[in-house]
Amino acid sequence: MQKIFLLLASSFLLAGCAGGPPLKTVPSVDLTRYSGTWHEIARYPNWFQRNCAGQVTAEYLPAQDGSLTVRNACTRKDGSVESVKGRATVVPGSGNARLKVSFGGPFAGDYQIIGLDPDYQWALVGHPSRRYLWILARSPRISEKLTSRIVHLAVEQGYDAGRIVRTAP
């Protein structure tokens, strides 16, 4: 099952980059502060997370080579936990706001941080194709007012607010 999830999770890596003007990433990201556990609050639906029914998390840990170890996990409808490990490397010249993420295999996907709280309490992550979007937070829940503010940032970047689904309780 993990191999299937790995294949599905890596599929976004192959997505085309057409989707309008380039995303505007945040100027810089302190990877030490970005490291740790993030809870998914909302996302664009995607097929590689279709088995995720709740408690979606992403954990980023610094590796000795300067990359980040990534562990994505979610709870399935039957209560079991599905997870996949990967590696993220910084795109040079991006201020650490653009990462190449690989979950195995020869392909790496674009992970672009397009919104970030100054205190690193929430992040908005997109893909240049605008087919993928995630709202992440340090806590499993954030206010509706804050969620609306983050959704507005996504809309300013060319995302469709109507496609965003809330995944946190």
DSSP file (Angstrom, degrees, kcal/mol; ACC not computed):
  #  RESIDUE AA STRUCTURE BP1 BP2  ACC     N-H-->O    O-->H-N    N-H-->O    O-->H-N    TCO  KAPPA ALPHA  PHI   PSI    X-CA   Y-CA   Z-CA
    1    1 A M     >        0   0    0      0, 0.0     4,-2.4     0, 0.0     5,-0.2   0.000 360.0 360.0 360.0 -39.0    0.0    0.0    0.0
    2    2 A Q  H  >  +     0   0    0      1,-0.2     4,-2.7     2,-0.2     5,-0.2   0.879 360.0  55.0 -62.2 -35.9    2.8    2.4    0.8
    3    3 A K  H  > S+     0   0    0      2,-0.2     4,-2.5     1,-0.2    -1,-0.2   0.895 107.9  49.0 -63.5 -38.7    4.2    1.9   -2.7
    4    4 A I  H  > S+     0   0    0      2,-0.2     4,-2.7     1,-0.2    -2,-0.2   0.939 112.3  47.4 -64.9 -46.0    0.8    2.9   -4.2
    5    5 A F  H  X S+     0   0    0     -4,-2.4     4,-3.3     1,-0.2     5,-0.2   0.899 111.5  52.1 -61.1 -40.0    0.7    6.0   -2.0
    6    6 A L  H  X S+     0   0    0     -4,-2.7     4,-2.0     2,-0.2    -1,-0.2   0.921 111.0  46.8 -62.4 -44.5    4.3    6.8   -3.0
    7    7 A L  H  X S+     0   0    0     -4,-2.5     4,-0.6     2,-0.2    -2,-0.2   0.917 115.4  45.9 -63.0 -43.4    3.4    6.5   -6.6
    8    8 A L  H >< S+     0   0    0     -4,-2.7     3,-1.0     1,-0.2     4,-0.5   0.921 111.8  50.5 -66.8 -43.9    0.3    8.7   -6.2
    9    9 A A  H >< S+     0   0    0     -4,-3.3     3,-0.6     1,-0.3    -1,-0.2   0.848 110.1  50.7 -64.2 -33.3    2.1   11.3   -4.1
   10   10 A S  H >< S+     0   0    0     -4,-2.0     3,-1.6    -5,-0.2     4,-0.4   0.606  88.0  84.8 -81.1  -8.9    4.8   11.6   -6.6
   11   11 A S  G X< S+     0   0    0     -3,-1.0     3,-1.6    -4,-0.6     4,-0.4   0.838  79.7  63.3 -62.9 -31.6    2.4   12.1   -9.5
   12   12 A F  G X  S+     0   0    0     -3,-0.6     3,-0.9    -4,-0.5    98,-0.3   0.738  90.3  70.7 -64.7 -17.5    2.1   15.8   -8.8
   13   13 A L  G <  S+     0   0    0     -3,-1.6    -1,-0.3     1,-0.2    95,-0.2   0.788  96.9  49.6 -67.2 -26.6    5.8   15.9   -9.7
   14   14 A L  G <  S+     0   0    0     -3,-1.6    -1,-0.2    -4,-0.4    -2,-0.2   0.522  82.5 121.7 -90.9  -5.6    4.9   15.3  -13.3
   15   15 A A    <   -     0   0    0     -3,-0.9   114,-0.1    -4,-0.4    -3,-0.0  -0.261  69.4-106.1 -61.8 142.9    2.3   17.9  -13.6
   16   16 A G        -     0   0    0      1,-0.1    -1,-0.1   113,-0.1   113,-0.1  -0.224  16.6-133.3 -65.8 159.0    2.8   20.6  -16.2
   17   17 A C        +     0   0    0    111,-0.1     2,-0.2   112,-0.1    -1,-0.1   0.437  68.5 113.2 -96.8  -0.3    3.9   24.0  -15.2
   18   18 A A        +     0   0    0      1,-0.2    -2,-0.0   111,-0.0     0, 0.0  -0.509  27.7 113.4 -71.1 140.3    1.4   25.9  -17.4
   19   19 A G  S    S-     0   0    0      1,-0.4    -1,-0.2    -2,-0.2   110,-0.0   0.343  81.5 -68.8 169.4  18.7   -1.1   27.8  -15.4
   20   20 A G  S    S-     0   0    0     -3,-0.0    -1,-0.4     3,-0.0     3,-0.1  -0.706  90.4  -9.0 111.6-166.2   -0.7   31.5  -15.8
   21   21 A P  S    S-     0   0    0      0, 0.0     3,-0.1     0, 0.0     0, 0.0  -0.227  91.0 -78.7 -64.2 158.9    2.1   33.8  -14.7
   22   22 A P        -     0   0    0      0, 0.0     2,-0.1     0, 0.0    -4,-0.0  -0.220  52.8-102.7 -57.1 146.4    4.7   32.4  -12.3
   23   23 A L        -     0   0    0     -3,-0.1     2,-0.8     1,-0.1   134,-0.0  -0.407  29.9-125.3 -65.3 146.9    3.6   32.1   -8.7
   24   24 A K        -     0   0    0     90,-0.1     2,-0.1    -3,-0.1    -1,-0.1  -0.865  30.2-159.6 -97.1 109.9    5.0   34.8   -6.4
   25   25 A T        -     0   0    0     -2,-0.8    89,-0.3     1,-0.1    73,-0.1  -0.377  29.2 -88.7 -82.8 165.6    6.8   33.1   -3.6
   26   26 A V        -     0   0    0     87,-2.4    71,-0.2    71,-0.2    -1,-0.1  -0.367  43.3-111.1 -65.8 156.0    7.6   34.7   -0.2
   27   27 A P  S    S-     0   0    0      0, 0.0     2,-0.3     0, 0.0    70,-0.2   0.880  87.8  -9.3 -62.0 -39.1   11.0   36.5   -0.3
   28   28 A S        -     0   0    0     68,-0.1     2,-0.4    69,-0.1    68,-0.2  -0.995  54.4-150.8-159.0 156.6   12.7   34.0    2.1
   29   29 A V        -     0   0    0     66,-2.6     2,-0.9    -2,-0.3     3,-0.1  -0.998  16.1-140.2-132.9 128.4   12.1   31.0    4.3
   30   30 A D     >  -     0   0    0     -2,-0.4     4,-2.3     1,-0.2     3,-0.4  -0.799  16.5-159.3 -84.7 106.5   14.2   30.1    7.4
   31   31 A L  H  > S+     0   0    0     -2,-0.9     4,-1.6     1,-0.2    -1,-0.2   0.774  88.2  58.3 -64.8 -25.9   14.2   26.3    7.0
   32   32 A T  H  4 S+     0   0    0      2,-0.2    -1,-0.2     1,-0.2    -2,-0.0   0.926 111.6  41.0 -66.5 -43.4   15.0   25.8   10.7
   33   33 A R  H  4 S+     0   0    0     -3,-0.4    -2,-0.2     1,-0.2    -1,-0.2   0.825 114.0  53.5 -71.9 -31.5   11.8   27.7   11.6
   34   34 A Y  H  < S+     0   0    0     -4,-2.3    -1,-0.2     2,-0.0    -2,-0.2   0.776  90.6  98.6 -73.4 -26.4    9.9   25.9    8.9
   35   35 A S     <  +     0   0    0     -4,-1.6     2,-0.3    -5,-0.2    26,-0.2  -0.184  60.6  54.2 -61.2 154.0   11.0   22.5   10.1
   36   36 A G  E    S-A   60   0A   0     24,-3.1    24,-2.3     2,-0.0     2,-0.4  -0.755  94.3 -27.4 118.0-164.8    8.6   20.5   12.3
   37   37 A T  E     -A   59   0A   0     -2,-0.3     2,-0.4    22,-0.2    22,-0.2  -0.723  48.6-172.1 -95.6 134.4    5.0   19.4   11.9
   38   38 A W  E     -A   58   0A   0     20,-2.8    20,-2.4    -2,-0.4     2,-0.4  -0.952  13.9-143.3-120.1 142.8    2.4   21.1    9.9
   39   39 A H  E     -AB  57 137A   0     98,-3.8    98,-2.2    -2,-0.4     2,-0.4  -0.895  20.9-121.3-105.8 134.0   -1.3   20.2    9.9
   40   40 A E  E     + B   0 136A   0     16,-2.8    16,-0.3    -2,-0.4    96,-0.2  -0.620  32.0 173.5 -75.3 126.7   -3.3   20.4    6.6
   41   41 A I  E     -     0   0A   0     94,-3.4   126,-2.7    -2,-0.4   127,-1.9   0.790  66.0 -14.3 -97.9 -41.6   -6.2   22.9    7.0
   42   42 A A  E     +CB 166 135A   0     93,-1.3    93,-2.8   124,-0.3    -1,-0.4  -0.969  63.4 173.5-157.5 164.3   -7.4   22.9    3.4
   43   43 A R  E     -CB 165 134A   0    122,-2.2   122,-3.0    -2,-0.3    91,-0.2  -0.982  41.4 -90.9-162.6 166.4   -6.3   21.9   -0.1
   44   44 A Y        -     0   0    0     89,-2.0    89,-0.3    -2,-0.3   120,-0.2  -0.760  60.4-103.2 -76.4 135.7   -7.3   21.6   -3.7
   45   45 A P        +     0   0    0      0, 0.0     2,-0.3     0, 0.0    -1,-0.1  -0.370  48.9 178.4 -60.1 141.6   -8.6   18.0   -4.1
   46   46 A N    >   -     0   0    0      1,-0.1     3,-1.1    86,-0.0     4,-0.0  -0.984  37.1-122.6-145.2 154.3   -6.1   15.7   -5.7
   47   47 A W  G >  S+     0   0    0     -2,-0.3     3,-1.1     1,-0.2     4,-0.2   0.766 105.6  62.0 -73.3 -25.2   -6.1   12.1   -6.6
   48   48 A F  G 3  S+     0   0    0      1,-0.2    -1,-0.2   -40,-0.2   -39,-0.2   0.601 109.6  42.1 -80.7  -5.9   -3.0   11.1   -4.6
   49   49 A Q  G X  S+     0   0    0     -3,-1.1     3,-1.9   -41,-0.1    -1,-0.2   0.182  79.6 112.0-113.6  14.9   -4.7   12.2   -1.3
   50   50 A R  T <  S+     0   0    0     -3,-1.1    -2,-0.1     1,-0.3    -1,-0.1   0.745  75.4  53.9 -63.4 -23.7   -8.1   10.7   -2.1
   51   51 A N  T 3  S+     0   0    0     -4,-0.2    26,-0.6    -3,-0.1     2,-0.5   0.512  83.8 105.6 -86.7  -4.4   -7.7    8.0    0.6
   52   52 A C  E <   + D   0  76A   0     -3,-1.9    24,-0.2     1,-0.2     3,-0.1  -0.659  37.9 170.0 -81.7 121.3   -7.0   10.6    3.3
   53   53 A A  E     -     0   0A   0     22,-3.0     2,-0.3    -2,-0.5    23,-0.2   0.577  60.1 -32.6-105.7 -14.5  -10.1   11.1    5.5
   54   54 A G  E    S+ D   0  75A   0     21,-1.4    21,-3.1     1,-0.1    -1,-0.3  -0.981 101.9  57.1 175.3 175.6   -8.5   13.2    8.2
   55   55 A Q  E     -     0   0A   0     -2,-0.3     2,-0.5   112,-0.3    -1,-0.1   0.915  59.9-177.6  45.1  61.1   -5.5   14.3   10.3
   56   56 A V  E     +     0   0A   0    -16,-0.3   -16,-2.8    18,-0.2     2,-0.3  -0.773   5.5 174.0 -90.5 127.1   -3.2   15.1    7.4
   57   57 A T  E     -AD  39  73A   0     16,-2.8    16,-2.5    -2,-0.5     2,-0.4  -0.928  23.5-159.4-132.1 157.0    0.2   16.2    8.5
   58   58 A A  E     -AD  38  72A   0    -20,-2.4   -20,-2.8    -2,-0.3     2,-0.5  -0.996  11.3-163.8-133.2 129.7    3.5   17.0    6.9
   59   59 A E  E     -AD  37  71A   0     12,-2.3    12,-2.1    -2,-0.4     2,-0.5  -0.960   1.7-167.3-118.7 130.2    6.7   16.9    8.9
   60   60 A Y  E     +AD  36  70A   0    -24,-2.3   -24,-3.1    -2,-0.5    10,-0.2  -0.968   8.0 178.7-118.6 127.2    9.9   18.5    7.7
   61   61 A L  E     - D   0  69A   0      8,-2.4     8,-3.5    -2,-0.5     2,-0.1  -0.993  31.6-112.8-130.1 134.4   13.3   17.8    9.3
   62   62 A P  E     - D   0  68A   0      0, 0.0     2,-0.3     0, 0.0     6,-0.2  -0.380  30.3-151.2 -64.2 138.5   16.7   19.2    8.4
   63   63 A A    >   -     0   0    0      4,-2.9     3,-1.8    -2,-0.1     0, 0.0  -0.726  26.3-110.5-105.6 160.5   19.1   16.6    7.0
   64   64 A Q  T 3  S+     0   0    0      1,-0.3    -1,-0.1    -2,-0.3     4,-0.0   0.768 115.3  59.5 -62.7 -26.4   22.9   16.8    7.2
   65   65 A D  T 3  S-     0   0    0      1,-0.1    -1,-0.3     2,-0.0     3,-0.1   0.387 122.5-100.9 -85.7   6.0   23.3   17.5    3.5
   66   66 A G  S <  S+     0   0    0     -3,-1.8    24,-0.2     1,-0.3    -2,-0.1   0.325  90.4 110.3  93.3  -8.4   21.2   20.7    3.7
   67   67 A S        -     0   0    0     22,-0.1    -4,-2.9    -5,-0.1     2,-0.4  -0.250  67.4-114.7 -85.5-178.2   18.0   19.1    2.3
   68   68 A L  E     -DE  62  88A   0     20,-2.8    20,-2.9    -6,-0.2     2,-0.4  -0.967  12.9-134.7-119.7 137.1   14.9   18.4    4.3
   69   69 A T  E     -DE  61  87A   0     -8,-3.5    -8,-2.4    -2,-0.4     2,-0.4  -0.774  26.9-156.7 -83.7 135.0   13.4   15.0    5.1
   70   70 A V  E     -DE  60  86A   0     16,-2.4    16,-3.0    -2,-0.4     2,-0.4  -0.942  15.9-178.0-118.1 133.8    9.7   15.0    4.4
   71   71 A R  E     -DE  59  85A   0    -12,-2.1   -12,-2.3    -2,-0.4     2,-0.4  -0.939   6.0-171.2-131.6 112.1    7.1   12.7    6.0
   72   72 A N  E     +DE  58  84A   0     12,-2.4    12,-2.3    -2,-0.4     2,-0.3  -0.846  13.2 171.3-100.2 137.1    3.5   13.1    4.9
   73   73 A A  E     +DE  57  83A   0    -16,-2.5   -16,-2.8    -2,-0.4     2,-0.3  -0.981   9.8 173.9-143.8 154.9    0.8   11.2    6.7
   74   74 A C  E     - E   0  82A   0      8,-2.2     8,-2.9    -2,-0.3     2,-0.5  -0.985  32.5-112.1-154.6 160.1   -2.9   10.9    6.9
   75   75 A T  E     -DE  54  81A   0    -21,-3.1   -22,-3.0    -2,-0.3   -21,-1.4  -0.828  33.3-143.5 -94.6 131.3   -5.7    8.9    8.6
   76   76 A R  E >   -D   52   0A   0      4,-3.3     3,-2.1    -2,-0.5   -24,-0.2  -0.369  30.9 -97.0 -86.9 170.8   -7.7    6.8    6.2
   77   77 A K  T 3  S+     0   0    0    -26,-0.6    -1,-0.1     1,-0.3   -25,-0.1   0.822 124.9  55.1 -58.1 -32.7  -11.5    6.1    6.5
   78   78 A D  T 3  S-     0   0    0      2,-0.1    -1,-0.3     1,-0.1     3,-0.1   0.442 121.1-107.6 -82.7   2.5  -10.7    2.8    8.2
   79   79 A G  S <  S+     0   0    0     -3,-2.1    -2,-0.1     1,-0.3     2,-0.1   0.303  78.0 129.4  91.7  -9.6   -8.6    4.5   10.9
   80   80 A S        -     0   0    0     -5,-0.1    -4,-3.3     1,-0.1     2,-0.5  -0.392  58.0-120.1 -76.0 158.5   -5.3    3.3    9.6
   81   81 A V  E     -E   75   0A   0     -6,-0.2     2,-0.4    -3,-0.1    -6,-0.2  -0.861  21.3-163.2-103.7 131.8   -2.4    5.7    9.0
   82   82 A E  E     +E   74   0A   0     -8,-2.9    -8,-2.2    -2,-0.5     2,-0.3  -0.940  18.4 169.2-111.3 133.3   -0.9    6.1    5.5
   83   83 A S  E     -E   73   0A   0     -2,-0.4     2,-0.3   -10,-0.2   -10,-0.2  -0.969  19.1-167.6-144.9 160.5    2.5    7.8    5.2
   84   84 A V  E     -E   72   0A   0    -12,-2.3   -12,-2.4    -2,-0.3     2,-0.4  -0.993  13.8-143.3-146.5 142.7    5.2    8.4    2.7
   85   85 A K  E     +E   71   0A   0     -2,-0.3     2,-0.2   -14,-0.2   -14,-0.2  -0.851  28.9 154.4-108.8 145.4    8.8    9.7    3.2
   86   86 A G  E     -E   70   0A   0    -16,-3.0   -16,-2.4    -2,-0.4     2,-0.4  -0.792  34.3-110.6-148.9-167.8   10.6   11.9    0.8
   87   87 A R  E     -EF  69 102A   0     15,-2.5    15,-2.7   -18,-0.2     2,-0.4  -0.999  16.9-158.5-139.7 138.1   13.3   14.5    0.4
   88   88 A A  E     -EF  68 101A   0    -20,-2.9   -20,-2.8    -2,-0.4     2,-0.4  -0.969   8.0-170.2-119.4 132.6   13.1   18.3   -0.4
   89   89 A T  E     - F   0 100A   0     11,-2.5    11,-3.0    -2,-0.4     2,-0.2  -0.940  27.5-110.4-120.8 146.3   16.0   20.3   -1.8
   90   90 A V  E     - F   0  99A   0     -2,-0.4     9,-0.2     9,-0.2     5,-0.0  -0.496  23.6-125.9 -75.0 137.2   16.1   24.0   -2.1
   91   91 A V    >   -     0   0    0      7,-2.8     3,-1.7    -2,-0.2     5,-0.5  -0.758  39.9-110.1 -78.4 119.8   16.0   25.6   -5.5
   92   92 A P  T 3  S+     0   0    0      0, 0.0    -1,-0.1     0, 0.0     0, 0.0  -0.200  99.1  18.6 -54.9 139.4   19.1   27.8   -5.7
   93   93 A G  T 3  S+     0   0    0      1,-0.1    -2,-0.0    -3,-0.0    -3,-0.0   0.518  94.8 105.7  81.0   5.9   18.4   31.5   -5.6
   94   94 A S  S X  S-     0   0    0     -3,-1.7     3,-1.6     4,-0.2    -1,-0.1   0.413  89.1-118.4 -98.4   2.1   14.9   31.1   -4.3
   95   95 A G  T 3   -     0   0    0      1,-0.3   -66,-2.6    -4,-0.1   -69,-0.0   0.778  69.5 -67.9  64.4  24.2   15.5   32.3   -0.7
   96   96 A N  T 3  S+     0   0    0     -5,-0.5    -1,-0.3   -68,-0.2   -68,-0.1   0.553 116.4 113.1  70.5  10.7   14.4   28.7    0.3
   97   97 A A    <   +     0   0    0     -3,-1.6    16,-2.9   -70,-0.2     2,-0.5   0.583  68.2  57.9 -88.7 -10.7   10.9   29.5   -0.8
   98   98 A R  E     + G   0 112A   0     -7,-0.3    -7,-2.8    14,-0.2     2,-0.3  -0.984  68.2 179.6-121.9 128.6   11.0   27.0   -3.7
   99   99 A L  E     -FG  90 111A   0     12,-2.8    12,-2.6    -2,-0.5     2,-0.6  -0.914  26.5-137.8-125.1 151.3   11.8   23.3   -3.1
  100  100 A K  E     -FG  89 110A   0    -11,-3.0   -11,-2.5    -2,-0.3     2,-0.5  -0.961  28.2-163.1-104.4 121.3   12.1   20.3   -5.2
  101  101 A V  E     -FG  88 109A   0      8,-2.5     8,-3.1    -2,-0.6     2,-0.4  -0.911   9.0-175.3-114.3 131.0   10.3   17.4   -3.5
  102  102 A S  E     -F   87   0A   0    -15,-2.7   -15,-2.5    -2,-0.5   -32,-0.2  -0.983  19.4-173.7-127.0 134.7   10.8   13.8   -4.4
  103  103 A F  S    S-     0   0    0      1,-0.6   -93,-0.2    -2,-0.4   -18,-0.1  -0.142  73.8 -58.9-111.8  34.5    9.0   10.7   -2.9
  104  104 A G  S    S+     0   0    0      1,-0.3    -1,-0.6     3,-0.2     3,-0.4  -0.146 100.1  65.6 104.8 157.4   11.3    8.3   -4.8
  105  105 A G  S    S-     0   0    0      1,-0.2    -1,-0.3    -3,-0.1   -98,-0.0  -0.207  98.1 -62.7  83.7-180.0   11.9    7.8   -8.4
  106  106 A P  S    S+     0   0    0      0, 0.0     2,-0.3     0, 0.0    -1,-0.2   0.491 104.3  86.2 -84.5  -2.7   13.7   10.2  -10.8
  107  107 A F        -     0   0    0     -3,-0.4     2,-0.4   -97,-0.0    -4,-0.3  -0.741  51.6-168.2-107.2 148.5   11.2   13.0  -10.6
  108  108 A A        -     0   0    0     -2,-0.3    -6,-0.2   -95,-0.2     2,-0.2  -0.999  15.4-139.9-132.5 136.6   10.9   15.9   -8.2
  109  109 A G  E     -G  101   0A   0     -8,-3.1    -8,-2.5    -2,-0.4     2,-0.5  -0.543  21.7-105.3 -96.5 159.7    7.9   18.3   -7.9
  110  110 A D  E     -G  100   0A   0    -98,-0.3     2,-0.5   -10,-0.2   -10,-0.2  -0.734  31.7-175.6 -86.3 123.4    7.8   22.0   -7.4
  111  111 A Y  E     -G   99   0A   0    -12,-2.6   -12,-2.8    -2,-0.5     2,-0.5  -0.973   9.1-174.3-119.9 111.0    6.8   23.0   -3.9
  112  112 A Q  E     -GH  98 126A   0     14,-2.6    14,-3.0    -2,-0.5     2,-0.9  -0.936  21.4-144.3-119.6 124.1    6.4   26.8   -3.7
  113  113 A I  E     + H   0 125A   0    -16,-2.9   -87,-2.4    -2,-0.5    12,-0.2  -0.742  28.0 166.6 -86.3 107.6    5.8   28.7   -0.5
  114  114 A I  E     +     0   0A   0     10,-2.4     2,-0.3    -2,-0.9    11,-0.2   0.423  65.2  26.5-106.8  -1.9    3.5   31.5   -1.6
  115  115 A G  E     + H   0 124A   0      9,-1.3     9,-2.9   -89,-0.1     2,-0.3  -0.934  63.9 172.7-157.8 137.6    2.3   32.7    1.8
  116  116 A L  E     - H   0 123A   0     -2,-0.3     7,-0.2     7,-0.2    -3,-0.0  -0.944  31.2-123.4-153.7 126.8    3.9   32.4    5.2
  117  117 A D    >   -     0   0    0      5,-2.4     3,-2.4    -2,-0.3     5,-0.1  -0.430  27.3-124.3 -63.6 138.4    3.1   33.8    8.6
  118  118 A P  T 3  S+     0   0    0      0, 0.0    -1,-0.1     0, 0.0     0, 0.0   0.792 115.6  46.3 -56.7 -27.3    5.9   35.9   10.1
  119  119 A D  T 3  S-     0   0    0      3,-0.0    -2,-0.1   -86,-0.0     0, 0.0   0.286 116.1-116.8 -97.5   9.7    5.8   33.7   13.2
  120  120 A Y  S <  S+     0   0    0     -3,-2.4     3,-0.1     2,-0.2    17,-0.0   0.870  76.5 129.3  59.1  40.4    5.7   30.5   11.0
  121  121 A Q  S    S+     0   0    0      1,-0.2    17,-2.2    16,-0.1    18,-0.4   0.618  73.2  16.4 -97.8 -17.0    2.2   29.5   12.3
  122  122 A W  E     - I   0 137A   0     15,-0.2    -5,-2.4    16,-0.1     2,-0.3  -0.987  63.6-166.8-149.9 157.1    0.7   29.0    8.9
  123  123 A A  E     -HI 116 136A   0     13,-2.4    13,-2.9    -2,-0.3     2,-0.5  -0.993  13.9-147.7-144.0 148.8    1.9   28.5    5.3
  124  124 A L  E     -HI 115 135A   0     -9,-2.9   -10,-2.4    -2,-0.3    -9,-1.3  -0.984  22.8-170.5-117.1 120.7    0.3   28.6    1.9
  125  125 A V  E     +HI 113 134A   0      9,-2.7     9,-2.4    -2,-0.5     2,-0.2  -0.940   8.8 170.0-120.5 130.9    1.9   26.1   -0.6
  126  126 A G  E     -HI 112 133A   0    -14,-3.0   -14,-2.6    -2,-0.4     7,-0.2  -0.742  27.6-129.1-130.9 179.2    1.3   26.0   -4.3
  127  127 A H    >   -     0   0    0      5,-1.0     3,-2.6    -2,-0.2     5,-0.2  -0.971  30.4-117.1-129.0 142.7    2.5   24.4   -7.5
  128  128 A P  T 3  S+     0   0    0      0, 0.0  -111,-0.1     0, 0.0  -112,-0.1   0.757 114.8  58.3 -55.9 -25.7    3.3   26.4  -10.7
  129  129 A S  T 3  S-     0   0    0   -113,-0.1  -112,-0.1  -114,-0.1  -113,-0.1   0.653 102.8-133.8 -75.3 -13.6    0.6   24.6  -12.6
  130  130 A R  S <  S+     0   0    0     -3,-2.6  -113,-0.1     2,-0.2  -111,-0.1   0.697  78.0 113.6  62.0  22.0   -2.0   25.8  -10.0
  131  131 A R  S    S+     0   0    0      1,-0.1     2,-0.4  -119,-0.1    -1,-0.1   0.590  72.0  49.7 -89.5 -14.1   -3.3   22.3   -9.9
  132  132 A Y        +     0   0    0     -5,-0.2    -5,-1.0  -120,-0.1     2,-0.3  -0.973  60.3 162.2-131.7 140.7   -2.2   21.8   -6.3
  133  133 A L  E     - I   0 126A   0     -2,-0.4   -89,-2.0   -89,-0.3     2,-0.4  -0.967   9.8-173.6-157.4 138.8   -2.6   24.0   -3.2
  134  134 A W  E     -BI  43 125A   0     -9,-2.4    -9,-2.7    -2,-0.3     2,-0.6  -1.000  14.8-155.4-137.7 137.7   -2.3   23.4    0.5
  135  135 A I  E     -BI  42 124A   0    -93,-2.8   -94,-3.4    -2,-0.4   -93,-1.3  -0.970  27.1-175.2-106.2 120.7   -3.1   25.6    3.6
  136  136 A L  E     -BI  40 123A   0    -13,-2.9   -13,-2.4    -2,-0.6     2,-0.3  -0.854   8.7-179.5-118.4 150.9   -0.9   24.4    6.4
  137  137 A A  E     -BI  39 122A   0    -98,-2.2   -98,-3.8    -2,-0.3   -15,-0.2  -0.980  37.3-123.1-145.7 157.8   -0.8   25.4   10.1
  138  138 A R  S    S+     0   0    0    -17,-2.2   -16,-0.1    -2,-0.3    -1,-0.1   0.798 101.0  52.2 -70.8 -28.1    1.1   24.5   13.2
  139  139 A S  S    S-     0   0    0    -18,-0.4  -100,-0.2  -100,-0.1    -2,-0.1  -0.763  91.5-118.1-107.0 157.1   -2.1   23.7   15.0
  140  140 A P  S    S+     0   0    0      0, 0.0     2,-0.4     0, 0.0   -84,-0.1   0.671  97.8  39.1 -67.7 -15.4   -4.8   21.3   13.7
  141  141 A R        +     0   0    0     28,-0.1     2,-0.3    27,-0.1    -2,-0.1  -0.989  60.3 179.6-136.5 144.3   -7.3   24.2   13.7
  142  142 A I        -     0   0    0     -2,-0.4    26,-0.0  -101,-0.1    -5,-0.0  -0.925  40.2 -86.2-133.9 163.7   -7.3   27.9   12.7
  143  143 A S     >  -     0   0    0     -2,-0.3     4,-2.5     1,-0.1     5,-0.1  -0.224  29.3-121.2 -68.5 157.4  -10.0   30.4   12.8
  144  144 A E  H  > S+     0   0    0      2,-0.2     4,-2.8     1,-0.2     5,-0.2   0.868 114.5  56.9 -63.3 -36.5  -12.4   31.0    9.9
  145  145 A K  H  > S+     0   0    0      2,-0.2     4,-1.9     1,-0.2    -1,-0.2   0.928 109.9  43.2 -62.1 -45.4  -11.2   34.6    9.7
  146  146 A L  H  > S+     0   0    0      2,-0.2     4,-2.3     1,-0.2    -2,-0.2   0.913 112.6  52.9 -67.3 -42.1   -7.6   33.5    9.2
  147  147 A T  H  X S+     0   0    0     -4,-2.5     4,-2.7     1,-0.2    -2,-0.2   0.927 109.2  50.0 -57.9 -44.9   -8.6   30.7    6.8
  148  148 A S  H  X S+     0   0    0     -4,-2.8     4,-2.2     1,-0.2    -1,-0.2   0.890 109.0  52.1 -61.3 -40.0  -10.4   33.3    4.7
  149  149 A R  H  X S+     0   0    0     -4,-1.9     4,-1.5     2,-0.2    -1,-0.2   0.906 111.6  46.0 -63.0 -41.4   -7.4   35.6    4.7
  150  150 A I  H  X S+     0   0    0     -4,-2.3     4,-1.9     2,-0.2    -2,-0.2   0.900 110.4  53.1 -69.4 -40.5   -5.2   32.8    3.5
  151  151 A V  H  X S+     0   0    0     -4,-2.7     4,-2.5     1,-0.2    -1,-0.2   0.900 105.3  55.6 -59.8 -40.0   -7.7   31.8    0.8
  152  152 A H  H  X S+     0   0    0     -4,-2.2     4,-2.2     1,-0.2    -1,-0.2   0.895 104.9  52.4 -60.0 -40.1   -7.7   35.4   -0.4
  153  153 A L  H  X S+     0   0    0     -4,-1.5     4,-0.8     1,-0.2    -1,-0.2   0.898 109.1  50.3 -61.3 -40.1   -3.9   35.2   -0.8
  154  154 A A  H ><>S+     0   0    0     -4,-1.9     5,-2.2     1,-0.2     3,-0.8   0.914 108.3  51.5 -64.4 -42.9   -4.4   32.1   -2.9
  155  155 A V  H ><5S+     0   0    0     -4,-2.5     3,-2.0     1,-0.3    -1,-0.2   0.897 104.4  57.4 -61.2 -40.7   -7.0   33.8   -5.1
  156  156 A E  H 3<5S+     0   0    0     -4,-2.2    -1,-0.3     1,-0.3    -2,-0.2   0.756 104.8  53.4 -60.7 -23.3   -4.5   36.7   -5.6
  157  157 A Q  T <<5S-     0   0    0     -3,-0.8    -1,-0.3    -4,-0.8    -2,-0.2   0.355 131.1 -92.6 -93.7   4.3   -2.1   34.1   -7.0
  158  158 A G  T < 5S+     0   0    0     -3,-2.0    -3,-0.2     1,-0.3     2,-0.2   0.567  79.5 138.5  99.5   9.1   -4.7   32.8   -9.5
  159  159 A Y      < -     0   0    0     -5,-2.2     2,-0.7    -6,-0.1    -1,-0.3  -0.555  55.4-118.7 -85.7 154.9   -6.3   30.0   -7.5
  160  160 A D    >   -     0   0    0     -2,-0.2     3,-1.7     1,-0.1     4,-0.5  -0.844  14.2-156.4 -95.7 112.8  -10.0   29.3   -7.6
  161  161 A A  G >  S+     0   0    0     -2,-0.7     3,-1.1     1,-0.3    -1,-0.1   0.806  90.5  66.1 -59.0 -30.4  -11.5   29.7   -4.0
  162  162 A G  G 3  S+     0   0    0      1,-0.2    -1,-0.3    -3,-0.1    -2,-0.0   0.691  98.0  53.2 -66.8 -18.7  -14.4   27.5   -5.0
  163  163 A R  G <  S+     0   0    0     -3,-1.7     2,-0.4     2,-0.0    -1,-0.2   0.592  83.9 102.6 -91.1 -11.7  -12.1   24.5   -5.4
  164  164 A I    <   -     0   0    0     -3,-1.1     2,-0.5    -4,-0.5  -120,-0.2  -0.587  55.1-164.3 -78.7 127.2  -10.5   24.7   -2.0
  165  165 A V  E     -C   43   0A   0   -122,-3.0  -122,-2.2    -2,-0.4     2,-0.3  -0.929  19.3-125.4-114.1 135.2  -11.8   22.2    0.4
  166  166 A R  E     +C   42   0A   0     -2,-0.5  -124,-0.3  -124,-0.2  -125,-0.1  -0.621  28.6 175.2 -75.8 131.6  -11.4   22.4    4.2
  167  167 A T        +     0   0    0   -126,-2.7  -112,-0.3    -2,-0.3  -125,-0.2   0.545  54.0  80.1-115.1 -13.9   -9.8   19.2    5.5
  168  168 A A              0   0    0   -127,-1.9   -27,-0.1  -114,-0.1  -127,-0.1  -0.664 360.0 360.0 -93.1 152.1   -9.3   20.1    9.2
  169  169 A P              0   0    0      0, 0.0   -28,-0.1     0, 0.0    -1,-0.1   0.518 360.0 360.0 -65.6 360.0  -12.2   19.9   11.6
